Amino acid sequence: VLSRITVLGSVALAFIAVMPHVMPLIWPDLPSSMALGGTGMIIVVGVAIETVRQVQGLITQKSYKKYYED
């Protein structure tokens, strides 16, 4: 199981890292100000994932409040 997760994660990271090089081929009129390097894209994805986890934690916390109301 762990090796499958590692393979999927590495494929996802490779896809994210290659995206900035592929995007100009797909959209040639994309302005250079819209360009985002592979490292920057990985950071953006990491922040988005962490934000989703935080929101899920807050939702879970609110659902448990009914069990320990004062």
Backbone as a ProteinNet text record, in pm:
[ID]
protein_1_A
[PRIMARY]
VLSRITVLGSVALAFIAVMPHVMPLIWPDLPSSMALGGTGMIIVVGVAIETVRQVQGLITQKSYKKYYED
[TERTIARY]
83.2	0	87.3	191.3	277.6	347.4	389.5	457.4	361.4	234.4	136.8	112	105.8	87.2	207.7	327.2	448.5	452	414.7	413.6	311.6	192.6	90.5	134.9	196.2	244.8	354.6	445.5	554.5	503.1	403.8	344.5	274.2	203.9	135	235	343.8	445.9	512.1	538.6	597.7	502.3	374.2	274.6	271.2	273.5	271.4	398.1	512.3	638.3	647.2	583.7	590.5	485.6	380.5	271.7	318	407.7	448.1	514.4	574.2	638	537.8	430.9	330	225.2	196	89.7	112.7	234	251.5	227.9	247.2	219.7	69.9	-5.9	-151.3	-214.6	-171.8	-221.8	-106	-79.4	35	18.6	-104.3	-126	-130.7	-87.7	-83.8	21.1	-16.7	82.1	190.4	309.7	421.3	399.8	315.6	287	205.7	141.3	63.6	149.2	272.7	360	389.6	396.7	423.5	519.7	631.1	730.5	683	753.2	715.9	717.8	820.4	830.3	715.3	685.9	575.5	442.9	425.6	300.5	287.7	399.1	396.3	362.2	414.9	383.2	234.8	181.2	39.4	-49	-16	-94.5	-84.1	35.4	53.3	-28.8	-30.6	-109.4	-258.7	-301.7	-443	-483.3	-399.1	-428.9	-434.4	-340.5	-339.2	-461.7	-505	-624.4	-748.2	-759.2	-872.3	-870.8	-753.9	-744.1	-786.4	-747.1	-785.7	-937.4	-998.5	-1143.5	-1214.4	-1164.6	-1224.6	-1212.4	-1100.9	-1083.8	-1181.4	-1203.2	-1299.3	-1441.4	-1475.5	-1608.6	-1626.3	-1524.8	-1530.9	-1542.8	-1468.5	-1473.3	-1613.8	-1677.5	-1813.2	-1911.8	-1890.2	-1983.2	-1969.5	-1852.4	-1833.3	-1881.1	-1907.9	-1950.2	-2079.9	-2167.5	-2295.9	-2278.8	-2166.2	-2143.1	-2088.4	-2027.4	-1969.7	-2013.3	-2140.1	-2191.5	-2195.2	-2166.4	-2162.9	-2300.4
-119	0	124.9	124.5	241.7	271.8	168.6	192.6	251.1	211	268.4	415.3	448.7	588.3	670.7	615.5	686.6	708.7	608.3	622.1	726.6	722.9	821.6	962.9	976.9	1108	1160.4	1072.8	1117	1152.5	1079.9	1114	1249.1	1273.5	1401.7	1516.7	1498.8	1603.6	1627.5	1521.5	1537.2	1612.4	1581.8	1651.6	1800.2	1831.6	1971.6	2043.3	1976.4	2039.2	2061.8	1977.8	1989.7	2087.5	2111.9	2198.6	2335.4	2406.5	2538	2531.3	2418.9	2405.7	2364.5	2299.8	2252.3	2359.6	2443.1	2543	2636.7	2687.8	2772.8	2697.7	2567.1	2489.8	2476.1	2466.6	2453.9	2590.1	2692.3	2828.8	2919.5	2934.8	3016.4	3164.8	3213.2	3355.2	3386.1	3292.3	3312.7	3418.6	3526.2	3630.2	3577.9	3633.1	3586.6	3619.8	3718.2	3750.4	3640.3	3556.4	3445.6	3322	3326	3209.7	3184.9	3059.3	3019.2	2902.7	2914	2807.4	2682.6	2573.6	2446.8	2453	2517.2	2528.3	2611.3	2721.6	2805.9	2733.8	2653	2578.5	2473.3	2408.1	2309.4	2377.7	2498.2	2572.6	2608.4	2654.6	2691.4	2570.3	2457	2335.3	2292.5	2302	2266.2	2354.4	2483.6	2576.4	2547.3	2517.3	2485.6	2359	2257.5	2132.8	2157.4	2235.5	2263.8	2345.6	2437.6	2515.8	2426.6	2333.9	2240.3	2156.6	2112.4	2033.1	2114.9	2241.6	2327.7	2345.6	2368.4	2386.4	2258.1	2143.4	2016.1	1996.1	2036.4	2026.3	2114.2	2235	2324.4	2269.9	2212.6	2153.7	2036	1952.8	1839.3	1887.2	1991.4	2045.9	2096.7	2163.6	2212.3	2097.8	1987.3	1875.1	1806.6	1816.5	1755.4	1845.2	1972.4	2064	2019.5	1955.2	1914.1	1807	1737.7	1631.9	1684.4	1800.9	1850.5	1993.6	2024.2	2157.1	2177.3	2300.3	2334.1	2352.7
0	0	0	81	90.8	-41	-111.7	-239.4	-342.7	-338.8	-431.8	-401.1	-273.4	-234.8	-277.7	-260.6	-299.6	-450.1	-526.1	-672.1	-714.8	-658.4	-693.4	-655.8	-539.9	-497.6	-587.9	-628	-714.8	-854	-902.5	-1032.4	-1023.8	-914.9	-897.6	-889.7	-815.9	-807.3	-942.2	-1016.5	-1149.8	-1242.1	-1233.5	-1315	-1281.2	-1152.7	-1109.6	-1154.6	-1147.1	-1185.4	-1336	-1415.6	-1561.5	-1614.8	-1540.8	-1586.8	-1637.3	-1569.4	-1621	-1758.3	-1792.6	-1923.3	-2030.9	-1990.4	-2085.2	-2113.3	-2015.7	-2030.7	-2148.5	-2174.6	-2293.9	-2424.9	-2425.6	-2547	-2571	-2462.1	-2473.6	-2501.7	-2427.8	-2444.4	-2483.8	-2614.6	-2657.1	-2626.4	-2614.7	-2587	-2437.6	-2355.1	-2210.2	-2177.1	-2107.9	-2076.2	-1982.5	-1996.1	-1913.1	-1765.9	-1737.6	-1597.5	-1530.5	-1609.9	-1555.7	-1533	-1576.4	-1562.4	-1414.8	-1380.1	-1242.6	-1248.4	-1179.8	-1182.8	-1111.5	-1133.8	-1072.2	-920.9	-865.4	-720.1	-664.4	-729.9	-685.6	-691.3	-795.9	-808.9	-699.5	-665	-556.8	-424.6	-403.2	-281.5	-278.3	-390.3	-397	-368.9	-428	-405.3	-258.9	-200.5	-59.7	32.7	4.6	86.1	70.4	-50.6	-72.5	2.5	-0.5	70.8	220.6	272.5	416.1	457.3	372.4	401.4	406.9	313.6	314.2	441.3	483.7	607.3	728.8	732.5	843.9	848.2	733.1	727.8	769.8	723.4	764	914.9	972.7	1117.3	1192.9	1143.5	1208	1198	1083.7	1067.8	1163.4	1175.1	1267	1410.6	1445	1580.2	1612	1516.5	1539.9	1557.2	1486	1498.8	1634.1	1697.8	1829.2	1942.7	1915.1	2021	2086.1	2011.8	2069.6	2175.8	2177.3	2275.3	2408	2407.4	2532.4	2562.1	2536	2566.5	2717	2756.1	2899.9	2956.1
[MASK]
++++++++++++++++++++++++++++++++++++++++++++++++++++++++++++++++++++++

